Amino acid sequence: MNHGDEPSLRQKLQEAARQRTVMDVGAQRVARVYAEALLGAAGQRGQAQEVLEELDSLVEDVFAADPSLEAFLAGGAVSRKRKADLIRRVFGGRASELFLNFLLVLNDHDRLGLLRDVLREYRGLFDSRAGRFRARVVSAVPLADDQRERLRQQLRESFRGEPVVEEEVDPDLLGGLVVRVGDWVYDSSVRTRLQTLENELIERGSHEIQRGRDRFRSGT
């Protein structure tokens, strides 16, 4: 590889990463608009919980069982009409009229690929209106009942709401606990502490090497 090409390659990679970030943020914003509209309409009909269950079932159950359906709906190679026909055939009579119409609206705007994002935003809005928030807890071993309740109480006091705790066991943590609420993360795992220490040692070593070079250049 020509070293003269490296800066341009690096720039291209950085630009691609930037565009991906912009696209992700843009998709999240659009998904939130659709989620707010759906929740508003569902709330007026007293169907907010039902629609959440339908949306969750579509993404977590149907798409998980048949990934090709998700790819078909999200892809751009198939016309809107064919997708609309499939939506009516698959969901007509099975889903609520509101949810069926919502899928058709997404299809009209080529936004079916946002269904996972819409679910995440809808669930967050739904929980927020009910005074709840979601906390993902990863531990090296399953939590005991008293530990779980202490954790829930601490989360209530810290975030002033009712936590919906999703637990996961990961033996690779080597002890400790990781709690994630939105963008906030608490991590007490041994692995993280070791990694932090390792990073500090690498950084310190780099500084020492640089100081040695500086002393060599200055002749002191």
Summary of the structure (lengths in Angstrom):
residues: 220
radius of gyration: 24.4
end to end distance: 39.2
largest distance: 84.1
contacts: 564
relative contact order: 0.08
helix: 71%
strand: 11%
